Amino acid sequence: MEPLIALVTVTLALLAAGAAGVRRFRPWPVALRGGLAAMFTLTGMAHFFGLRAELVAMVPPSLPNPGLLVTLTGLLELAGAAGLLIRRTAPWAAGCLTALLILMFPANVYAAAEGLSTGPFEALIPRTLLQVVFLSATLAVAISSVRGRATESPSAAHSLAAPGAALPPAPHPRSR
């Protein structure tokens, strides 16, 4: 439940900052990226501190080296969180985090089926619903980024102020 609280709280705080005049946080995808970054920082850190033993136990026995898998997924979550904060990498980070959520879901099913966690939000249906919320958020960021780039005007895409824009060809000197 803590990841959902982090996602909602940070997203709402950034939206409020945008409404209060901080222009950078006015677009909802930027606020959502911040909320997701906070959430994945929280969950990524849990792979190393506090919940590591529980996360290692959640890895289905058919997968090799559970400790290494928990370390790798934690590093991927932290890298994704950082990637969400950079406009250029946000769509890629959101897409990769979407894939990671899908790939890690069997561990949630295994933990629920084996009764490894006893909290009210750790049964299979609440876990699945939370996963749907998280997937919806990562997909919303990825899709909004792609749509934003597709709707950019050609003049904005080729302006000199645009990062990575090509310079116009230099004029040829006239011979006398």
trRosetta pair geometry for C-beta under 8 A, 3 or more apart (Angstrom, degrees):
i j d omega theta_ij theta_ji phi_ij phi_ji
1 4 5.6 -56 -161 38 47 112
1 5 6.3 49 145 -22 74 104
1 119 7.7 -127 -10 152 110 140
1 121 4.8 113 -57 36 99 165
1 130 7.8 -114 -92 -101 48 141
2 5 5.5 -53 -146 37 36 114
2 6 6.3 38 156 -20 68 103
2 42 6.4 -142 131 160 107 142
3 6 5.7 -53 -148 36 33 111
3 7 6.3 35 154 -21 66 106
3 39 4.8 73 -165 -158 82 98
3 42 6.0 -180 -100 88 70 125
3 43 5.3 23 -96 -58 124 112
3 130 7.5 92 76 179 114 125
3 134 7.2 1 134 -87 128 126
4 7 5.6 -52 -146 36 32 113
4 8 6.2 22 160 -11 67 109
4 39 7.8 48 -73 -121 21 124
4 130 6.0 -97 -60 -135 122 105
4 133 6.6 38 -115 98 105 150
5 8 6.2 -60 -143 43 26 103
5 9 5.7 22 163 -17 65 116
6 9 6.1 -59 -135 41 23 107
6 10 6.0 11 172 -8 63 114
6 35 7.2 146 132 -166 66 71
6 38 4.7 -153 168 126 105 105
6 39 4.6 154 95 -89 114 64
6 42 5.0 -161 -45 -8 170 152
7 10 6.7 -68 -146 41 16 99
7 11 6.1 12 162 -15 59 118
7 35 4.6 72 -162 161 54 106
7 36 6.4 33 -124 -83 96 47
7 38 7.0 178 -84 75 39 100
7 39 4.2 15 -67 -63 87 134
7 133 7.7 138 94 137 158 114
7 134 7.4 -135 -75 -102 160 77
7 137 6.5 -77 -164 -93 134 172
8 11 5.9 -62 -143 41 24 110
8 12 6.1 19 162 -15 64 112
8 35 6.9 74 -54 -152 13 134
9 12 6.1 -62 -147 40 24 106
9 13 6.2 23 156 -20 63 110
9 35 7.6 149 63 -126 48 98
9 38 7.8 -99 75 111 91 155
10 13 5.6 -53 -143 37 32 113
10 14 6.3 29 158 -16 65 106
10 34 5.5 -139 149 128 110 92
10 35 4.3 162 83 -106 97 63
10 37 7.8 -117 131 62 154 79
10 38 4.0 139 -27 13 165 155
10 39 7.6 -142 32 -35 132 77
11 14 6.0 -60 -150 39 27 107
11 15 6.3 28 152 -18 64 108
11 31 5.1 89 -157 147 65 94
11 32 5.5 29 -125 -100 117 49
11 34 6.7 153 -92 76 52 88
11 35 3.1 -14 -54 -55 89 145
11 36 8.0 57 -70 -25 108 63
12 15 5.5 -53 -144 38 33 113
12 16 6.2 36 154 -21 65 104
12 31 7.9 91 -58 174 14 128
12 35 7.9 74 -3 -87 56 128
13 16 5.6 -53 -149 36 30 113
13 17 6.5 33 150 -20 63 103
14 17 5.4 -47 -147 34 35 114
14 18 6.5 40 151 -20 63 102
14 25 4.6 -142 179 -153 82 126
14 30 7.0 -140 156 115 132 82
14 31 3.7 171 99 -129 115 84
14 34 4.6 118 -57 62 158 149
14 35 6.9 -126 19 -43 127 85
15 18 5.5 -51 -151 35 33 115
15 19 6.4 32 151 -17 65 105
15 25 6.9 -143 -84 153 23 105
15 28 6.8 19 -103 -114 107 71
15 31 4.5 54 -59 -140 74 166
16 19 5.6 -53 -146 39 34 111
16 20 6.2 31 152 -19 65 109
17 20 5.6 -58 -145 40 31 111
17 22 4.3 -17 155 34 93 135
17 25 4.6 40 89 64 104 157
18 21 8.0 172 -179 36 25 13
18 22 5.7 -78 -88 71 39 82
18 23 7.4 61 -139 -137 73 13
18 24 7.6 -119 -98 77 86 46
18 25 3.6 -129 -62 106 91 82
18 26 3.9 159 -166 -83 113 41
18 27 7.5 -148 -133 18 150 32
18 30 7.6 128 -77 76 135 118
18 31 6.4 -84 -14 -61 135 121
19 26 7.6 124 -59 -114 41 72
22 25 4.8 30 100 25 108 108
22 26 7.5 -173 92 -41 58 76
23 26 5.6 -31 -157 -11 43 120
24 30 6.6 -151 155 164 65 157
25 30 5.7 -147 -128 106 44 122
25 31 5.6 76 -169 -75 88 89
25 34 7.5 -15 -123 -10 103 149
26 30 7.5 46 56 43 43 132
27 30 4.7 88 73 1 92 105
27 31 7.4 -169 95 -4 50 85
28 31 5.6 -57 -150 40 41 111
28 32 6.0 40 155 -19 73 107
28 144 7.9 -129 86 -125 89 164
29 32 5.5 -56 -143 41 35 112
29 33 6.2 43 154 -25 67 102
29 140 7.2 -157 -110 137 85 89
29 141 5.7 128 -157 -122 94 64
29 144 4.1 -158 -87 108 139 150
29 145 6.9 166 177 -56 150 71
29 148 7.5 -109 31 -40 161 138
30 33 5.7 -49 -149 31 31 114
30 34 6.7 32 150 -18 61 103
31 34 5.7 -54 -155 34 34 113
31 35 6.5 33 150 -17 66 105
32 35 5.5 -51 -147 37 36 113
32 36 6.2 35 155 -16 67 105
32 137 6.0 -162 -172 -160 112 92
32 140 6.2 -63 155 99 164 121
32 141 5.7 -155 109 -74 116 97
33 36 5.8 -56 -146 40 30 109
33 37 6.2 34 153 -23 64 106
33 84 4.6 -179 -167 171 89 98
33 85 6.8 153 146 -85 111 39
33 90 5.5 -33 -123 -140 138 128
33 94 7.6 -79 -109 -68 88 115
33 141 5.5 116 -80 -128 81 130
34 37 5.6 -51 -145 33 30 113
34 38 6.5 31 155 -18 63 102
34 84 7.7 -178 -69 130 26 114
34 85 7.4 71 -97 -103 62 81
35 38 5.8 -53 -151 34 32 110
35 39 6.3 30 152 -18 65 107
35 137 7.3 -96 96 -163 115 140
36 39 5.5 -54 -145 38 34 113
36 40 6.1 23 161 -11 70 107
36 81 7.4 -160 128 -117 72 68
36 84 5.4 -143 92 -147 110 164
36 94 7.4 40 124 -106 167 88
36 97 7.3 114 173 114 125 166
36 137 5.6 171 -80 139 112 122
36 138 6.4 125 -134 -84 145 71
36 141 6.5 -70 3 -34 156 151
37 40 6.2 -58 -140 43 27 101
37 41 6.2 33 156 -24 63 107
37 81 4.5 106 -151 -165 64 77
37 82 7.5 104 -141 -66 109 21
37 84 4.4 -155 -71 79 95 126
37 85 5.3 68 -105 -55 156 93
38 41 5.7 -55 -148 34 28 113
38 42 6.4 29 154 -19 63 106
38 81 7.7 142 -31 -148 14 117
39 42 5.8 -58 -155 35 30 112
39 43 6.3 15 156 -7 67 108
39 81 7.9 -165 69 -106 55 108
39 134 7.4 -161 142 -121 151 104
40 43 5.7 -52 -135 46 37 104
40 44 5.6 43 160 -25 68 109
40 77 4.6 -157 -172 -178 93 87
40 78 7.1 -178 140 -82 94 29
40 80 5.4 -89 171 89 160 104
40 81 3.8 -165 90 -71 109 99
40 84 7.3 125 33 -1 137 139
40 97 6.5 -71 -93 -129 147 136
41 44 5.8 -53 -138 39 24 112
41 45 6.3 25 159 -19 61 107
41 77 7.9 -180 -76 138 22 96
41 78 6.6 70 -116 -119 57 70
41 81 4.6 138 -57 -169 74 164
42 45 6.1 -59 -150 34 24 107
42 46 6.7 29 150 -25 60 105
43 46 5.4 -48 -152 26 37 119
43 47 7.5 49 149 -28 60 92
43 77 5.5 -104 95 -177 96 154
44 47 5.9 -44 -169 14 40 115
44 48 8.0 12 146 1 61 102
44 74 5.0 115 -162 -166 64 65
44 75 7.4 114 -159 -73 110 11
44 76 7.8 -154 -115 72 110 46
44 77 3.4 -166 -82 97 97 110
44 78 3.8 156 163 -55 154 76
44 80 7.9 178 -68 46 133 92
44 81 6.2 -111 -3 -10 143 132
45 48 6.1 -71 -165 44 46 100
45 49 5.7 -26 163 39 85 107
45 50 7.8 43 127 24 88 117
45 74 7.5 122 -65 -161 11 110
45 78 7.4 96 -54 -83 62 110
46 49 6.8 -82 -116 67 29 64
46 50 5.7 -66 -131 72 69 110
46 51 4.2 2 -175 43 100 120
46 52 7.4 -176 157 -58 54 56
46 55 6.7 129 130 -45 94 137
46 74 7.5 -149 70 -115 55 109
47 51 7.7 -29 -70 80 27 92
47 52 6.3 68 175 -104 32 78
47 55 5.9 -99 -115 97 62 170
47 70 5.2 178 -155 166 96 84
47 71 6.6 148 153 -103 116 30
47 73 6.3 -171 -109 86 148 83
47 74 2.5 -145 78 -83 152 125
47 75 7.8 -107 93 -22 149 52
47 77 7.0 144 -12 34 135 131
48 52 6.1 20 -145 -77 10 120
48 71 7.5 71 -83 -117 85 71
48 74 5.7 137 -34 169 87 159
49 52 6.9 50 -33 -31 8 107
51 54 4.8 -56 -169 47 79 115
51 55 5.5 80 130 -27 92 101
52 55 5.7 -61 -147 39 30 109
52 56 6.2 30 157 -20 67 105
52 70 6.5 113 -153 143 75 144
53 56 5.8 -52 -147 35 30 111
53 57 6.5 31 153 -19 63 106
54 57 5.7 -55 -150 36 32 112
54 58 6.6 38 150 -27 63 104
54 116 7.2 137 -159 152 81 112
54 117 7.1 67 -167 -81 122 102
55 58 5.5 -49 -151 26 36 117
55 59 7.6 49 150 -33 60 89
55 70 4.8 118 120 -132 113 126
55 107 8.0 29 -162 164 68 142
56 59 6.1 -39 -167 6 39 113
56 66 4.7 103 -162 131 76 116
56 67 5.5 8 -121 -84 124 62
56 70 5.2 -70 -80 -26 70 152
57 66 7.8 83 -63 161 18 155
57 111 7.6 90 109 -109 86 97
57 116 5.6 168 125 -153 116 135
58 107 4.5 68 141 175 103 102
58 108 7.3 12 -173 -78 128 36
58 110 6.3 126 -174 83 63 106
58 111 4.2 -20 -126 -67 96 119
58 116 6.1 -179 -89 93 70 160
59 63 5.4 -100 173 67 102 125
59 66 3.7 174 57 -128 149 105
59 69 5.6 114 -117 75 141 138
59 70 6.7 -103 -47 -51 126 94
59 107 5.8 -29 -97 -117 42 114
59 110 7.7 5 156 81 11 153
60 63 5.4 90 70 0 80 101
60 106 6.1 -42 -22 137 133 109
60 107 6.5 -128 -22 -98 81 61
60 110 4.5 -150 -80 -86 87 158
63 66 6.7 98 94 -84 102 73
63 69 6.1 30 142 -55 131 162
64 68 8.0 -8 118 52 79 122
64 69 7.9 137 85 -40 53 117
65 68 4.0 5 142 27 120 118
65 69 6.2 137 101 -20 76 88
66 69 5.5 -58 -145 38 35 113
66 70 6.2 34 158 -19 69 104
67 70 5.9 -55 -149 35 30 109
67 71 6.4 30 152 -18 63 106
68 71 5.6 -54 -149 37 33 113
68 72 6.2 32 154 -18 67 106
69 72 5.7 -53 -143 38 31 110
69 73 6.2 24 160 -13 65 107
70 73 6.1 -55 -141 41 28 105
70 74 6.2 33 156 -22 62 109
71 74 5.7 -58 -150 36 27 113
71 75 6.4 26 155 -17 64 106
72 75 5.8 -56 -149 37 31 109
72 76 6.3 30 153 -18 65 107
73 76 5.5 -51 -144 38 35 114
73 77 6.3 39 154 -22 65 102
73 100 6.8 142 -144 -165 89 113
73 104 6.1 102 -144 -90 144 126
74 77 5.8 -52 -149 34 31 111
74 78 6.5 27 154 -15 64 106
75 78 5.8 -56 -148 39 32 109
75 79 6.2 32 154 -18 66 107
76 79 5.7 -53 -142 39 31 111
76 80 6.1 34 155 -20 64 107
76 96 7.4 -130 -175 148 104 114
76 100 5.6 177 129 -111 131 144
77 80 5.6 -54 -146 37 29 113
77 81 6.4 35 153 -24 63 103
77 97 7.4 83 -121 -121 60 98
77 100 7.0 -177 -76 140 73 155
78 81 5.6 -48 -148 31 33 115
78 82 6.7 31 153 -15 63 103
79 82 5.8 -55 -152 38 33 110
79 83 6.2 35 150 -20 66 109
79 93 7.7 -151 129 -125 70 101
80 83 5.4 -55 -144 38 33 114
80 84 6.5 41 155 -28 65 99
80 93 4.8 139 -152 -167 65 92
80 94 7.9 123 -168 -72 103 28
80 96 5.8 -148 -102 91 109 107
80 97 4.2 118 -170 -71 148 106
80 100 6.9 -114 -46 16 155 151
81 84 5.9 -49 -154 24 30 114
81 85 7.4 27 150 -19 58 103
81 93 7.9 -167 -22 -177 10 133
82 85 6.0 -60 -164 28 37 112
82 86 7.4 19 150 -9 67 106
82 93 7.7 -151 77 -117 52 145
83 86 6.1 -65 -154 38 40 102
83 89 4.3 -103 -157 130 86 119
83 90 6.6 161 144 -91 74 35
83 92 6.5 -91 176 85 135 90
83 93 2.9 167 108 -81 119 130
83 96 7.5 32 74 45 160 128
84 89 7.9 -86 -54 102 19 88
84 90 5.3 64 -143 -126 44 80
84 93 4.8 -135 -58 108 62 143
84 94 6.5 92 -103 -61 93 79
84 97 7.6 1 -59 -17 115 148
84 141 7.0 -17 -136 177 103 160
85 90 7.6 170 24 -84 13 96
86 89 4.4 36 83 33 112 104
86 90 6.4 -164 80 -43 52 78
86 93 7.9 114 50 -18 87 139
87 90 5.8 -35 -144 -4 26 121
88 163 7.4 -76 -77 91 126 146
89 92 5.3 -64 -164 49 63 111
89 93 5.4 65 139 -27 88 107
90 93 5.6 -57 -139 39 29 111
90 94 6.0 29 162 -19 66 107
90 141 6.2 -109 164 168 104 114
90 145 5.6 -178 97 -89 104 146
91 94 5.8 -55 -145 38 29 110
91 95 6.3 29 156 -18 64 108
91 141 7.3 -166 -102 135 49 81
91 142 5.2 95 -151 -136 70 62
91 145 3.6 -150 -74 100 104 147
91 146 6.1 114 -135 -51 140 75
92 95 5.7 -56 -148 38 30 111
92 96 6.2 26 156 -15 66 108
93 96 5.9 -58 -145 41 29 108
93 97 6.1 27 157 -17 65 109
94 97 5.8 -55 -143 40 28 109
94 98 6.4 38 153 -26 62 102
94 138 4.7 167 -166 -169 79 74
94 139 7.4 161 159 -76 111 17
94 141 4.0 -156 -107 92 150 113
94 142 3.9 -159 106 -58 122 84
94 145 7.0 157 28 5 140 136
95 98 5.6 -49 -151 28 31 115
95 99 6.7 28 152 -14 63 103
95 138 7.7 161 -69 159 20 105
95 142 4.8 107 -62 -117 76 137
96 99 5.7 -52 -152 37 36 111
96 100 6.3 38 149 -21 66 106
97 100 5.3 -50 -143 37 36 116
97 101 6.4 43 155 -23 66 100
97 138 4.9 -142 94 -129 107 139
98 101 5.9 -52 -152 32 29 111
98 102 6.7 25 151 -15 62 106
98 135 6.1 83 -138 -142 82 74
98 138 4.3 -177 -70 116 82 130
98 139 5.8 88 -106 -66 135 74
98 142 6.5 -45 -24 -19 138 147
99 102 5.7 -58 -152 38 33 111
99 103 6.1 29 154 -17 68 109
100 103 5.7 -56 -142 40 31 109
100 104 6.0 21 161 -13 67 112
101 104 6.1 -63 -141 42 25 103
101 105 6.7 48 154 -50 60 94
101 131 6.4 153 174 -156 110 89
101 134 5.7 -175 -127 114 147 118
101 135 5.5 -165 107 -80 148 83
101 138 6.7 178 -3 13 140 152
102 105 5.8 -34 -156 -4 31 119
102 135 7.3 76 -61 -106 83 123
103 106 7.9 -46 172 14 39 98
104 107 5.4 -41 -176 26 69 118
104 108 7.1 70 133 -19 78 96
105 108 5.3 -50 -157 32 49 114
105 109 6.5 48 148 -19 74 100
105 131 5.9 72 -110 -145 108 154
106 109 5.3 -50 -146 36 41 114
106 110 6.1 44 153 -22 69 103
107 110 5.6 -50 -144 37 32 114
107 111 6.3 34 155 -20 64 105
108 111 5.8 -53 -145 36 30 110
108 112 6.3 26 156 -15 64 108
108 124 7.7 122 139 -125 90 62
108 127 4.7 175 177 165 122 136
108 128 7.7 155 123 -68 134 58
108 131 6.7 -166 51 -62 170 133
109 112 5.9 -59 -148 40 28 108
109 113 6.0 25 156 -17 66 112
109 124 6.5 46 -125 -125 62 105
109 127 7.9 -174 -71 101 46 139
110 113 5.8 -59 -141 40 27 109
110 114 6.0 10 164 -5 65 115
110 116 7.8 26 122 -3 74 133
111 114 6.3 -65 -139 47 23 100
111 116 4.3 -81 -151 49 75 124
111 117 5.6 28 161 2 114 104
111 122 7.1 -76 127 180 115 104
111 127 7.9 153 75 -103 109 164
112 115 7.7 27 180 -72 29 35
112 116 7.8 -60 -48 33 21 86
112 117 7.4 -38 -86 48 54 98
112 122 6.6 -171 -95 152 83 68
112 123 5.8 90 -145 -164 111 34
112 124 3.9 134 144 -68 156 75
112 127 5.8 -131 -60 15 133 147
113 124 7.1 53 -56 -70 68 122
115 118 7.1 32 -175 -80 81 78
117 122 3.7 -91 111 162 124 154
118 122 6.9 32 48 66 10 132
119 122 4.2 86 60 -3 88 116
120 123 7.2 -33 -173 -3 36 104
120 126 7.0 83 138 -20 63 168
121 126 4.4 -131 -149 143 55 143
121 127 7.2 118 155 -65 65 61
121 130 6.9 70 177 -42 110 137
122 126 6.9 -17 -9 78 15 119
122 127 6.2 42 -151 -62 36 109
123 126 5.4 78 58 22 80 101
123 127 6.8 -154 87 -8 34 97
124 127 5.7 -63 -144 41 27 112
124 128 6.0 27 160 -22 66 109
125 128 5.7 -54 -144 35 29 112
125 129 6.4 29 157 -18 64 105
126 129 5.6 -54 -145 37 34 111
126 130 6.3 35 156 -18 66 104
127 130 5.8 -55 -150 37 30 110
127 131 6.3 33 151 -22 64 107
128 131 5.5 -53 -149 34 32 115
128 132 6.5 36 151 -22 64 101
129 132 5.6 -49 -151 30 34 114
129 133 6.8 36 150 -19 63 100
130 133 5.6 -52 -153 33 37 113
130 134 6.4 32 152 -15 68 105
131 134 5.7 -55 -147 39 33 109
131 135 6.1 33 154 -17 67 108
132 135 5.8 -53 -142 40 29 111
132 136 6.2 35 155 -24 63 106
133 136 5.7 -55 -149 34 28 113
133 137 6.5 27 153 -19 62 105
134 137 5.7 -54 -151 34 32 111
134 138 6.5 25 155 -13 66 104
135 138 6.0 -56 -145 39 32 105
135 139 6.0 29 158 -15 67 111
136 139 5.9 -59 -143 43 27 109
136 140 6.1 33 155 -26 64 107
137 140 5.7 -51 -145 31 29 114
137 141 6.7 27 156 -16 61 102
138 141 5.9 -54 -154 35 34 110
138 142 6.4 30 151 -16 66 107
139 142 5.6 -55 -144 40 34 110
139 143 5.9 28 160 -15 70 110
140 143 6.0 -56 -138 42 26 105
140 144 6.0 24 162 -18 63 111
141 144 6.1 -57 -141 38 25 107
141 145 6.3 26 159 -21 61 109
142 145 6.0 -61 -154 34 27 111
142 146 6.6 21 155 -14 64 108
143 146 5.8 -56 -148 38 33 108
143 147 6.1 29 156 -15 68 110
144 147 5.7 -56 -141 43 31 110
144 148 6.0 38 156 -26 65 107
145 148 5.7 -52 -145 33 28 114
145 149 6.6 23 157 -14 61 105
146 149 6.1 -58 -153 37 30 107
146 150 6.3 27 152 -19 65 110
147 150 5.6 -58 -144 38 33 111
147 151 6.2 18 162 -10 68 111
148 151 6.3 -66 -144 42 26 100
148 152 7.1 47 152 -46 60 90
149 152 5.8 -29 -157 -5 37 116
152 156 5.0 -119 -177 83 96 120
152 157 5.0 112 119 -61 123 95
153 156 4.6 90 59 6 85 102
153 157 6.9 -154 91 -8 43 87
154 157 5.5 -55 -145 37 34 113
154 158 6.3 7 164 2 68 111
155 158 6.4 -72 -145 50 28 92
155 159 6.3 50 154 -56 65 94
156 159 5.7 -31 -143 -5 33 117
156 162 6.4 116 159 -71 59 126
157 162 6.1 98 -162 -131 25 172
157 165 7.2 153 151 -105 47 106
158 162 6.8 -31 -58 33 2 141
158 165 5.6 130 -151 -152 36 117
158 166 7.3 -34 -141 49 86 79
159 162 4.9 110 61 -14 78 99
159 165 6.2 -109 73 -92 39 173
160 165 6.1 -147 -116 85 26 135
160 167 7.1 42 -113 -110 95 70
161 165 7.6 41 59 14 31 143
162 165 4.0 89 75 -44 99 123
